[in-house]
Amino acid sequence: MTSRRAPLRIAVAQIDTTIGDFEGNAEKIVAHGRRAEAADADLVLFPELAVCGYPPRDLVERASFVAATERAADRIAQASGDATWVFGALAANPGARGRRVFNIAVAARRGRRVAVYRKRLLPTYDVFDEGRFFQPGNRPCVLRVAGRRVAVTICEDIWNDKAFWKRPLYDTDPVAELKPLALDAHVNISASPYTLGKNRLRRRMMQSIAKRTGVPLVHCNLVGGNDSLVFDGASTAFDARGRLVGAGRRFEEDFWTIDVPGGRGPEAPELPAIQGLRRALVVALADYARKCGFRSAVLGLSGGIDSAVTAALAVDALGAERVLGVAMPGPYSSEGSLRDAKDLAERLRIRFAVVPIGDVLAAYGRTLAELLGVESPSPTEENLQARIRGAILMALSNRFGYLVLSTGNKSEIAVGYCTLYGDMAGGYALLSDVPKTLVYELAAEINADAERIPRASIEKEPSAELRPDQRDSDSLPPYERLDPLIDALVDRALPIAEAARKTKTPLDVAEAIARRIDRSEYKRRQMPPGPKVTARAFGEGRRYPIAQKFCG
């Protein structure tokens, strides 16, 4: 009678890392490695570049940064016990040609490295510049773990499956090389950023890979925010038939185990899209503030929906006691707007201050009268009001160390309906990749359990209130028409005529919006960072020249 082999127990350590925090990252890895061993795991997975944090960008050009990563990786390897620990790190390229650094997965067991895998596919699209920094590997890696054969890949290595993608980006397909290797399992360590709808795509892709190769696939993804990127975790496991057998939590650190084959992991529910977006923004802000050393935030409260949603998200991220809202009424501000700002602050239980700007604006007018002449109201006066407000918020930041949150949304930023050094001033632009129509959906989600955002702020017609009876619709199409056009022109990069046709927009309107988008590039280059949550964000995912004349 033959005995059946025990299944391979794999632990998934979905952790939040900080770039350059070698001590803190190593401490997390070691703690979770020991936790995995206490759970009798044979193998424990950590995210891509977990040792140094992702994405390190030009830090990898510093030899001292690479050396510090290697030293930390060695210390982590020395802490390993009977389980095999697989974690992401950097390694210097000893060769005489090519890039100086490899993006690697270290496999360690019983105090030493037992294998190193070099990432083979290096993305250079959207937010990724890995081809700029790393030398690609050129061979697969198969570990022997508890008598089983386990292949290791890193993130992008599985994003070129020719059976899934209509237009693969690379000639090499590491997935295609797995089937002949007589594998018992395939593990992928990853730093795959969040965008709306991506988790569903990621799952479908990995399901296809597991089914095609006939090999169980366990995927460990990074979680947390780093600058403009936010990672949702959502680590997963699939059996050899492509069935989902494990799904970790989204937007928080997580640890779980699964026995391969035959076992099941946790079944964290999939979040509705708007709930996922809300949590992504909260994690992005919380991590940005914490990792940059900010304890509190300040923002202007206009009584409108953008500042209200930003304030509510800031409370979720930082706590009400660490958020200051400042109303700065000007000569054209309505009484209702000030009332709505105060109502919001009371509902959110944040600190609140009122700083009128009328006297400051009048002083500017007197000082500049001889140079500017008398023309009131004018675009110059409108922009001065926004810049006065920005200066007040920055003064509070300088005095008390607050992180200034700008409140502009993607729709306004796309067409330049914003003031450079005014409402664009700040340290973090939380809604900068959120279209206006999605801001309304966020407000509804925030109010799902209780009316935290006043109904008046949601129902009022959008207005900057910088001149008498001003409405956004004076300058822009309604947002329910504008946002699909921006999506077509920016996110999908369609030609103007095609974008107009697909969105049923008059061609002359589409051409005018396209010109505004292109002319506003110089403003966007100078705005604060903000989290990327759509397919193509300004700055991170869309890089256009400022001085150019093409429009088509």
MARLUM-776748 format. One record per residue (C-alpha): residue in one letter; x negated, y, z negated. Coordinates in steps of 0.001 Angstrom, whole numbers, plus 500000, padded with zeros to 6 digits. Layout:
BEGIN
+---+--------+--------+--------+
: r :      x :      y :      z :
+---+--------+--------+--------+
: A :      X :      Y :      Z :
...
+---+--------+--------+--------+
***
This chain:
BEGIN
+---+--------+--------+--------+
: r :      x :      y :      z :
+---+--------+--------+--------+
: M : 500000 : 500000 : 500000 :
: T : 498526 : 503345 : 501033 :
: S : 498793 : 506351 : 498733 :
: R : 500003 : 509699 : 500015 :
: R : 497715 : 512671 : 499635 :
: A : 498878 : 515383 : 497295 :
: P : 499989 : 518559 : 499066 :
: L : 497661 : 521542 : 499304 :
: R : 498683 : 524231 : 496817 :
: I : 498099 : 527728 : 498214 :
: A : 498400 : 530860 : 496088 :
: V : 499195 : 534230 : 497658 :
: A : 497799 : 537277 : 495821 :
: Q : 499447 : 540297 : 497451 :
: I : 497565 : 543177 : 495807 :
: D : 497305 : 546961 : 496177 :
: T : 493700 : 548065 : 496700 :
: T : 491995 : 551459 : 496683 :
: I : 489354 : 552341 : 499238 :
: G : 485921 : 552443 : 497627 :
: D : 487116 : 551309 : 494198 :
: F : 484849 : 548275 : 494115 :
: E : 485158 : 547747 : 490390 :
: G : 488948 : 548052 : 490317 :
: N : 489482 : 545942 : 493435 :
: A : 487110 : 543238 : 492205 :
: E : 488825 : 543165 : 488837 :
: K : 492177 : 542513 : 490521 :
: I : 490757 : 539814 : 492772 :
: V : 489049 : 537969 : 489923 :
: A : 492132 : 538192 : 487684 :
: H : 494391 : 536782 : 490391 :
: G : 491828 : 534162 : 491347 :
: R : 491790 : 532871 : 487792 :
: R : 495566 : 533045 : 487670 :
: A : 495680 : 530872 : 490782 :
: E : 493352 : 528338 : 489218 :
: A : 495495 : 528255 : 486101 :
: A : 498407 : 527418 : 488415 :
: D : 496378 : 524482 : 489851 :
: A : 496039 : 526152 : 493243 :
: D : 493543 : 524666 : 495674 :
: L : 493310 : 527855 : 497701 :
: V : 494090 : 531504 : 496905 :
: L : 494480 : 534251 : 499500 :
: F : 493849 : 537982 : 499221 :
: P : 494429 : 540751 : 501812 :
: E : 492111 : 541880 : 504568 :
: L : 489176 : 544025 : 503320 :
: A : 490455 : 543597 : 499765 :
: V : 486982 : 544214 : 498332 :
: C : 486478 : 547699 : 499808 :
: G : 490069 : 548704 : 500604 :
: Y : 491746 : 549223 : 503964 :
: P : 491223 : 551175 : 506163 :
: P : 487704 : 552335 : 505200 :
: R : 487250 : 554188 : 508519 :
: D : 483967 : 556101 : 508850 :
: L : 482854 : 554994 : 505389 :
: V : 481618 : 551831 : 507088 :
: E : 479001 : 553974 : 508838 :
: R : 477350 : 554513 : 505448 :
: A : 474917 : 551710 : 504749 :
: S : 475442 : 552285 : 501023 :
: F : 479183 : 551590 : 501375 :
: V : 478584 : 548335 : 503231 :
: A : 475941 : 547300 : 500690 :
: A : 478294 : 548062 : 497797 :
: T : 480968 : 545912 : 499461 :
: E : 478536 : 543029 : 499865 :
: R : 477413 : 543246 : 496238 :
: A : 481010 : 543289 : 495004 :
: A : 481854 : 540317 : 497247 :
: D : 478944 : 538380 : 495754 :
: R : 480138 : 539147 : 492215 :
: I : 483631 : 537968 : 493086 :
: A : 482273 : 534781 : 494662 :
: Q : 480276 : 534081 : 491504 :
: A : 483494 : 534248 : 489468 :
: S : 485252 : 531597 : 491560 :
: G : 486053 : 528226 : 490073 :
: D : 487418 : 524984 : 491489 :
: A : 489865 : 526714 : 493825 :
: T : 488713 : 528229 : 497104 :
: W : 489114 : 532019 : 497082 :
: V : 489551 : 533694 : 500476 :
: F : 489233 : 537483 : 500424 :
: G : 488451 : 540255 : 502897 :
: A : 485123 : 542096 : 502848 :
: L : 482431 : 543661 : 505033 :
: A : 479108 : 542218 : 506146 :
: A : 476176 : 543892 : 507872 :
: N : 475414 : 542625 : 511358 :
: P : 471888 : 541142 : 511264 :
: G : 471667 : 541089 : 515058 :
: A : 469683 : 543504 : 517183 :
: R : 472675 : 544673 : 519205 :
: G : 476349 : 545484 : 518758 :
: R : 478153 : 547274 : 515969 :
: R : 476444 : 547230 : 512604 :
: V : 479285 : 545721 : 510574 :
: F : 481608 : 542711 : 510639 :
: N : 485119 : 542589 : 509174 :
: I : 485003 : 539244 : 507372 :
: A : 486881 : 536754 : 505257 :
: V : 484733 : 535269 : 502500 :
: A : 485570 : 531781 : 501243 :
: A : 484118 : 531145 : 497770 :
: R : 484250 : 528190 : 495439 :
: R : 482411 : 527211 : 492241 :
: G : 480421 : 530391 : 492075 :
: R : 479164 : 530656 : 495642 :
: R : 480161 : 531477 : 499195 :
: V : 481091 : 528354 : 501117 :
: A : 482038 : 529998 : 504425 :
: V : 482367 : 533352 : 506171 :
: Y : 484765 : 534101 : 509007 :
: R : 484270 : 537127 : 511246 :
: K : 487387 : 538825 : 512596 :
: R : 487571 : 538298 : 516334 :
: L : 490214 : 540707 : 517651 :
: L : 489656 : 544341 : 516769 :
: P : 492622 : 546655 : 517465 :
: T : 491999 : 550057 : 519023 :
: Y : 495586 : 551225 : 519529 :
: D : 498053 : 553274 : 517505 :
: V : 496442 : 553940 : 514082 :
: F : 493618 : 551430 : 514525 :
: D : 489994 : 552176 : 515417 :
: E : 488392 : 548869 : 514498 :
: G : 486547 : 548530 : 517793 :
: R : 484735 : 551725 : 516850 :
: F : 483333 : 550208 : 513665 :
: F : 483151 : 546438 : 513811 :
: Q : 481369 : 543804 : 515829 :
: P : 483804 : 541025 : 516793 :
: G : 483232 : 537439 : 515745 :
: N : 483162 : 534728 : 518380 :
: R : 484212 : 531435 : 516774 :
: P : 486972 : 529939 : 514641 :
: C : 486510 : 528963 : 511016 :
: V : 487817 : 525741 : 509462 :
: L : 487535 : 525190 : 505705 :
: R : 487581 : 521854 : 503924 :
: V : 489870 : 522341 : 500931 :
: A : 490950 : 519392 : 498772 :
: G : 490354 : 517080 : 501709 :
: R : 492426 : 519228 : 504078 :
: R : 491379 : 521208 : 507152 :
: V : 492403 : 524879 : 506893 :
: A : 491821 : 527503 : 509611 :
: V : 491240 : 531126 : 508583 :
: T : 492202 : 534154 : 510683 :
: I : 492349 : 537873 : 509938 :
: C : 495372 : 540038 : 510821 :
: E : 495007 : 540993 : 514518 :
: D : 493650 : 537552 : 515393 :
: I : 497245 : 536287 : 515474 :
: W : 498695 : 539313 : 517305 :
: N : 497680 : 538115 : 520782 :
: D : 499677 : 534898 : 521088 :
: K : 500195 : 534586 : 524829 :
: A : 503355 : 532566 : 524280 :
: F : 504946 : 535456 : 522347 :
: W : 503739 : 538680 : 523953 :
: K : 504611 : 539551 : 527539 :
: R : 501430 : 541606 : 527906 :
: P : 498614 : 540352 : 525636 :
: L : 495931 : 542948 : 524898 :
: Y : 492927 : 540654 : 524758 :
: D : 491393 : 537933 : 526917 :
: T : 490630 : 535875 : 523806 :
: D : 493498 : 534142 : 522016 :
: P : 492365 : 532704 : 518656 :
: V : 495809 : 531125 : 518156 :
: A : 495412 : 529034 : 521313 :
: E : 492204 : 527568 : 519891 :
: L : 493873 : 526254 : 516718 :
: K : 495965 : 523382 : 518081 :
: P : 493018 : 521125 : 519089 :
: L : 491354 : 521511 : 515662 :
: A : 493448 : 518878 : 513847 :
: L : 494479 : 521313 : 511138 :
: D : 496519 : 520802 : 508010 :
: A : 497135 : 524530 : 507441 :
: H : 496456 : 527963 : 508892 :
: V : 495975 : 530980 : 506610 :
: N : 495911 : 534607 : 507701 :
: I : 494746 : 537481 : 505512 :
: S : 496105 : 540796 : 506690 :
: A : 496453 : 544555 : 506350 :
: S : 499462 : 545095 : 508584 :
: P : 501056 : 548538 : 508030 :
: Y : 504766 : 549096 : 507616 :
: T : 506935 : 550726 : 510240 :
: L : 510706 : 550558 : 510655 :
: G : 511682 : 547126 : 511958 :
: K : 508155 : 545709 : 511978 :
: N : 508681 : 543061 : 509317 :
: R : 511288 : 541327 : 511437 :
: L : 508950 : 541366 : 514452 :
: R : 506063 : 540090 : 512329 :
: R : 508159 : 537196 : 511069 :
: R : 509323 : 536213 : 514550 :
: M : 505742 : 536264 : 515805 :
: M : 504415 : 534078 : 512990 :
: Q : 507349 : 531711 : 513314 :
: S : 506427 : 531291 : 516985 :
: I : 502772 : 530634 : 516114 :
: A : 503552 : 527970 : 513496 :
: K : 505970 : 526236 : 515834 :
: R : 503618 : 526410 : 518822 :
: T : 500577 : 525097 : 516960 :
: G : 502491 : 522613 : 514814 :
: V : 500539 : 523866 : 511787 :
: P : 501941 : 525454 : 508601 :
: L : 501041 : 529157 : 508416 :
: V : 500605 : 531133 : 505188 :
: H : 500118 : 534878 : 505494 :
: C : 498905 : 537275 : 502771 :
: N : 499484 : 540949 : 503530 :
: L : 498270 : 544114 : 501825 :
: V : 500688 : 546253 : 499827 :
: G : 500520 : 549937 : 498825 :
: G : 499759 : 553319 : 500340 :
: N : 496448 : 554610 : 501641 :
: D : 496583 : 558151 : 503057 :
: S : 499008 : 558064 : 505994 :
: L : 499487 : 554294 : 506031 :
: V : 501816 : 552312 : 503814 :
: F : 501689 : 548531 : 503593 :
: D : 504795 : 546562 : 502690 :
: G : 503301 : 543249 : 501596 :
: A : 506109 : 540836 : 502567 :
: S : 503660 : 537917 : 502637 :
: T : 505198 : 534803 : 504153 :
: A : 504848 : 531063 : 504705 :
: F : 506133 : 528936 : 507602 :
: D : 506184 : 525178 : 507951 :
: A : 504921 : 523256 : 510979 :
: R : 508312 : 523623 : 512674 :
: G : 508268 : 527407 : 512323 :
: R : 510808 : 527566 : 509515 :
: L : 510390 : 530278 : 506897 :
: V : 509590 : 528510 : 503610 :
: G : 508246 : 531400 : 501537 :
: A : 508792 : 535168 : 501459 :
: G : 507171 : 537477 : 498926 :
: R : 508425 : 540808 : 497672 :
: R : 508139 : 543999 : 499692 :
: F : 506473 : 547219 : 498547 :
: E : 505095 : 545795 : 495299 :
: E : 502287 : 543552 : 494175 :
: D : 503226 : 539900 : 494108 :
: F : 501769 : 536490 : 493287 :
: W : 503238 : 533130 : 494237 :
: T : 502281 : 529594 : 495186 :
: I : 503470 : 527118 : 497773 :
: D : 502644 : 523464 : 498358 :
: V : 501740 : 522615 : 501961 :
: P : 503300 : 520602 : 503470 :
: G : 506761 : 520182 : 502089 :
: G : 506930 : 522871 : 499435 :
: R : 508867 : 526093 : 499221 :
: G : 507775 : 529462 : 497936 :
: P : 509871 : 532401 : 496734 :
: E : 512700 : 533730 : 498846 :
: A : 512591 : 537495 : 498348 :
: P : 515554 : 538965 : 500240 :
: E : 515020 : 541079 : 503327 :
: L : 515822 : 544738 : 502669 :
: P : 518239 : 546745 : 504811 :
: A : 516237 : 549123 : 506995 :
: I : 517150 : 552308 : 505127 :
: Q : 516332 : 550738 : 501742 :
: G : 512971 : 549637 : 503128 :
: L : 512288 : 553153 : 504417 :
: R : 513129 : 554657 : 501040 :
: R : 510811 : 552257 : 499221 :
: A : 508054 : 552823 : 501763 :
: L : 508169 : 556586 : 501182 :
: V : 508194 : 556166 : 497402 :
: V : 505208 : 553789 : 497460 :
: A : 503338 : 556065 : 499879 :
: L : 503740 : 559117 : 497647 :
: A : 503114 : 557280 : 494373 :
: D : 499880 : 555733 : 495645 :
: Y : 498684 : 558908 : 497374 :
: A : 499124 : 560891 : 494163 :
: R : 497565 : 558221 : 491929 :
: K : 494612 : 557437 : 494184 :
: C : 493855 : 561135 : 494740 :
: G : 494142 : 562045 : 491047 :
: F : 497401 : 564032 : 491069 :
: R : 499760 : 563623 : 488112 :
: S : 502506 : 566068 : 489140 :
: A : 504035 : 567587 : 492251 :
: V : 505681 : 570873 : 493182 :
: L : 507949 : 571676 : 496101 :
: G : 510220 : 574427 : 497309 :
: L : 513956 : 573828 : 496869 :
: S : 515984 : 575580 : 499540 :
: G : 519346 : 574020 : 498737 :
: G : 519137 : 572061 : 502008 :
: I : 518949 : 568352 : 502634 :
: D : 515223 : 568006 : 503454 :
: S : 513978 : 569472 : 500190 :
: A : 516673 : 567599 : 498280 :
: V : 515655 : 564220 : 499709 :
: T : 511963 : 565004 : 499175 :
: A : 512633 : 565931 : 495542 :
: A : 514654 : 562757 : 494907 :
: L : 511923 : 560573 : 496393 :
: A : 509308 : 562419 : 494347 :
: V : 511268 : 561631 : 491179 :
: D : 511353 : 557955 : 492158 :
: A : 507607 : 557997 : 492807 :
: L : 506298 : 560147 : 489961 :
: G : 509045 : 560530 : 487369 :
: A : 511333 : 563518 : 486814 :
: E : 509069 : 565093 : 484211 :
: R : 506266 : 565335 : 486769 :
: V : 508200 : 567193 : 489469 :
: L : 508680 : 570970 : 489605 :
: G : 511203 : 572446 : 492013 :
: V : 510898 : 576129 : 492893 :
: A : 513701 : 578108 : 494499 :
: M : 512376 : 581178 : 496329 :
: P : 515397 : 583158 : 497531 :
: G : 514781 : 585815 : 500142 :
: P : 516922 : 588602 : 501606 :
: Y : 518876 : 586173 : 503822 :
: S : 519309 : 583323 : 501346 :
: S : 522890 : 582577 : 500470 :
: E : 524150 : 582358 : 496910 :
: G : 525273 : 578840 : 497720 :
: S : 521747 : 577741 : 498555 :
: L : 520382 : 578897 : 495199 :
: R : 523327 : 577268 : 493446 :
: D : 522732 : 573988 : 495313 :
: A : 519005 : 574039 : 494478 :
: K : 519777 : 574492 : 490791 :
: D : 522435 : 571785 : 490930 :
: L : 519939 : 569375 : 492494 :
: A : 517327 : 570101 : 489822 :
: E : 519876 : 569427 : 487083 :
: R : 521027 : 566187 : 488690 :
: L : 517443 : 564966 : 489100 :
: R : 516428 : 566358 : 485680 :
: I : 513315 : 567971 : 487100 :
: R : 511776 : 571231 : 485989 :
: F : 513118 : 574223 : 487874 :
: A : 511967 : 577793 : 488478 :
: V : 513296 : 580713 : 490524 :
: V : 510822 : 583094 : 492177 :
: P : 512527 : 585721 : 494391 :
: I : 510417 : 586823 : 497370 :
: G : 512253 : 590038 : 498350 :
: D : 509780 : 592412 : 496712 :
: V : 506781 : 590577 : 498181 :
: L : 508320 : 590671 : 501651 :
: A : 509009 : 594394 : 501271 :
: A : 505385 : 594976 : 500240 :
: Y : 504226 : 593156 : 503371 :
: G : 506561 : 595331 : 505424 :
: R : 505152 : 598547 : 503967 :
: T : 501575 : 597377 : 504324 :
: L : 501950 : 596258 : 507936 :
: A : 504459 : 598864 : 509149 :
: E : 501915 : 600951 : 511019 :
: L : 500460 : 597917 : 512789 :
: L : 503668 : 595965 : 513468 :
: G : 506173 : 598741 : 513954 :
: V : 509788 : 598553 : 512854 :
: E : 511689 : 595536 : 514106 :
: S : 513853 : 593794 : 511575 :
: P : 514671 : 590969 : 511449 :
: S : 512037 : 589526 : 513791 :
: P : 510171 : 586223 : 514203 :
: T : 507259 : 587922 : 512440 :
: E : 509416 : 588665 : 509399 :
: E : 510857 : 585146 : 509477 :
: N : 507394 : 583617 : 509428 :
: L : 506250 : 585970 : 506664 :
: Q : 509026 : 584671 : 504430 :
: A : 507925 : 581082 : 504994 :
: R : 504278 : 581994 : 504387 :
: I : 505067 : 583866 : 501189 :
: R : 506822 : 580757 : 499908 :
: G : 503878 : 578598 : 500912 :
: A : 501476 : 580928 : 499102 :
: I : 503565 : 580776 : 495915 :
: L : 503540 : 576985 : 495906 :
: M : 499800 : 576889 : 496582 :
: A : 499233 : 579348 : 493716 :
: L : 501049 : 576980 : 491358 :
: S : 498965 : 574123 : 492721 :
: N : 495736 : 576049 : 492122 :
: R : 496764 : 576994 : 488593 :
: F : 498190 : 573677 : 487385 :
: G : 496791 : 571046 : 489731 :
: Y : 500120 : 570123 : 491313 :
: L : 500342 : 568227 : 494578 :
: V : 502341 : 570476 : 496928 :
: L : 504928 : 568537 : 498908 :
: S : 505974 : 570039 : 502212 :
: T : 509506 : 569136 : 503209 :
: G : 509643 : 569329 : 507026 :
: N : 511015 : 566364 : 508965 :
: K : 509783 : 564774 : 512207 :
: S : 512443 : 566437 : 514347 :
: E : 511419 : 569952 : 513297 :
: I : 507708 : 569193 : 513436 :
: A : 508062 : 567683 : 516905 :
: V : 509474 : 570851 : 518459 :
: G : 507537 : 573332 : 516327 :
: Y : 510582 : 574483 : 514358 :
: C : 508300 : 575133 : 511412 :
: T : 505843 : 577775 : 510283 :
: L : 502120 : 577163 : 510201 :
: Y : 500748 : 578117 : 506737 :
: G : 504355 : 578469 : 505601 :
: D : 506729 : 575547 : 505176 :
: M : 503960 : 573370 : 506662 :
: A : 501600 : 574282 : 503816 :
: G : 500954 : 571600 : 501247 :
: G : 499078 : 568484 : 500287 :
: Y : 501453 : 565749 : 501477 :
: A : 504213 : 565865 : 504091 :
: L : 506516 : 563121 : 502871 :
: L : 509187 : 563369 : 505604 :
: S : 506879 : 564284 : 508481 :
: D : 507596 : 561010 : 510304 :
: V : 511290 : 560806 : 509373 :
: P : 513725 : 562153 : 512016 :
: K : 516460 : 564460 : 510755 :
: T : 519228 : 561925 : 511352 :
: L : 517351 : 559428 : 509174 :
: V : 517007 : 562087 : 506468 :
: Y : 520815 : 562090 : 506240 :
: E : 520795 : 558292 : 505984 :
: L : 518217 : 558510 : 503201 :
: A : 520421 : 560976 : 501352 :
: A : 523342 : 558544 : 501562 :
: E : 521108 : 555711 : 500297 :
: I : 519839 : 557842 : 497405 :
: N : 523445 : 558677 : 496483 :
: A : 524662 : 555085 : 496793 :
: D : 524931 : 554563 : 493024 :
: A : 525328 : 558164 : 491829 :
: E : 525478 : 561617 : 493408 :
: R : 521887 : 562677 : 492835 :
: I : 521887 : 564978 : 495865 :
: P : 524736 : 567514 : 495832 :
: R : 527365 : 566921 : 498470 :
: A : 527075 : 570565 : 499497 :
: S : 523423 : 570078 : 500480 :
: I : 524411 : 567182 : 502729 :
: E : 527467 : 568753 : 504317 :
: K : 526195 : 572284 : 505011 :
: E : 525053 : 573149 : 508509 :
: P : 521213 : 573106 : 508648 :
: S : 519672 : 576580 : 508459 :
: A : 516258 : 578029 : 507660 :
: E : 518018 : 581174 : 506320 :
: L : 515308 : 583511 : 507585 :
: R : 517679 : 585903 : 509355 :
: P : 521387 : 586742 : 509053 :
: D : 523764 : 583843 : 509848 :
: Q : 520896 : 581680 : 511167 :
: R : 521610 : 578063 : 512140 :
: D : 519239 : 575380 : 513430 :
: S : 521675 : 574881 : 516315 :
: D : 520840 : 578427 : 517508 :
: S : 517436 : 577128 : 518608 :
: L : 517855 : 573367 : 518963 :
: P : 520334 : 570813 : 520303 :
: P : 522319 : 569011 : 517588 :
: Y : 520032 : 566566 : 515798 :
: E : 522128 : 563556 : 516840 :
: R : 521191 : 564479 : 520435 :
: L : 517692 : 565763 : 519740 :
: D : 516399 : 562741 : 517814 :
: P : 516983 : 560150 : 520565 :
: L : 515255 : 562490 : 523016 :
: I : 512242 : 562895 : 520705 :
: D : 512131 : 559122 : 520294 :
: A : 512078 : 558692 : 524064 :
: L : 509441 : 561388 : 524672 :
: V : 507198 : 560740 : 521668 :
: D : 507653 : 557225 : 520338 :
: R : 508179 : 555567 : 523727 :
: A : 506173 : 558107 : 525788 :
: L : 508701 : 558030 : 528632 :
: P : 508452 : 560473 : 531549 :
: I : 510750 : 563452 : 531080 :
: A : 513182 : 562478 : 533820 :
: E : 513521 : 558928 : 532477 :
: A : 513894 : 560175 : 528906 :
: A : 516653 : 562537 : 530036 :
: R : 518432 : 559758 : 531885 :
: K : 518232 : 557214 : 529059 :
: T : 519440 : 559702 : 526443 :
: K : 522040 : 561323 : 528738 :
: T : 520402 : 564701 : 528247 :
: P : 520528 : 567428 : 530924 :
: L : 517159 : 567510 : 532678 :
: D : 516573 : 571195 : 531953 :
: V : 517136 : 570584 : 528221 :
: A : 514770 : 567589 : 528227 :
: E : 512110 : 569658 : 530023 :
: A : 512455 : 572488 : 527510 :
: I : 512135 : 570103 : 524541 :
: A : 509127 : 568379 : 526129 :
: R : 507415 : 571749 : 526543 :
: R : 508102 : 572606 : 522904 :
: I : 506654 : 569283 : 521784 :
: D : 503464 : 569830 : 523761 :
: R : 503090 : 573490 : 522741 :
: S : 503374 : 572586 : 519064 :
: E : 500415 : 570209 : 519005 :
: Y : 498148 : 572875 : 517490 :
: K : 500497 : 573216 : 514525 :
: R : 500617 : 569491 : 513875 :
: R : 496825 : 569270 : 513855 :
: Q : 496845 : 571571 : 510803 :
: M : 499655 : 570029 : 508777 :
: P : 499131 : 567875 : 505694 :
: P : 498975 : 564092 : 505974 :
: G : 502180 : 562153 : 505571 :
: P : 503208 : 558494 : 505703 :
: K : 503626 : 556807 : 509070 :
: V : 506980 : 555013 : 509127 :
: T : 508043 : 555036 : 512792 :
: A : 506509 : 553388 : 515827 :
: R : 504480 : 556482 : 516686 :
: A : 503628 : 559187 : 514197 :
: F : 502066 : 562551 : 514959 :
: G : 498382 : 562626 : 514084 :
: E : 497930 : 558954 : 513229 :
: G : 499558 : 557267 : 516186 :
: R : 499844 : 560011 : 518817 :
: R : 496716 : 561871 : 519835 :
: Y : 497299 : 564551 : 522422 :
: P : 495047 : 567411 : 523535 :
: I : 496011 : 570927 : 522491 :
: A : 494674 : 572771 : 525534 :
: Q : 496416 : 571056 : 528443 :
: K : 498955 : 571900 : 531131 :
: F : 500538 : 568560 : 532012 :
: C : 504279 : 568233 : 531478 :
: G : 505985 : 565338 : 533186 :
+---+--------+--------+--------+
***
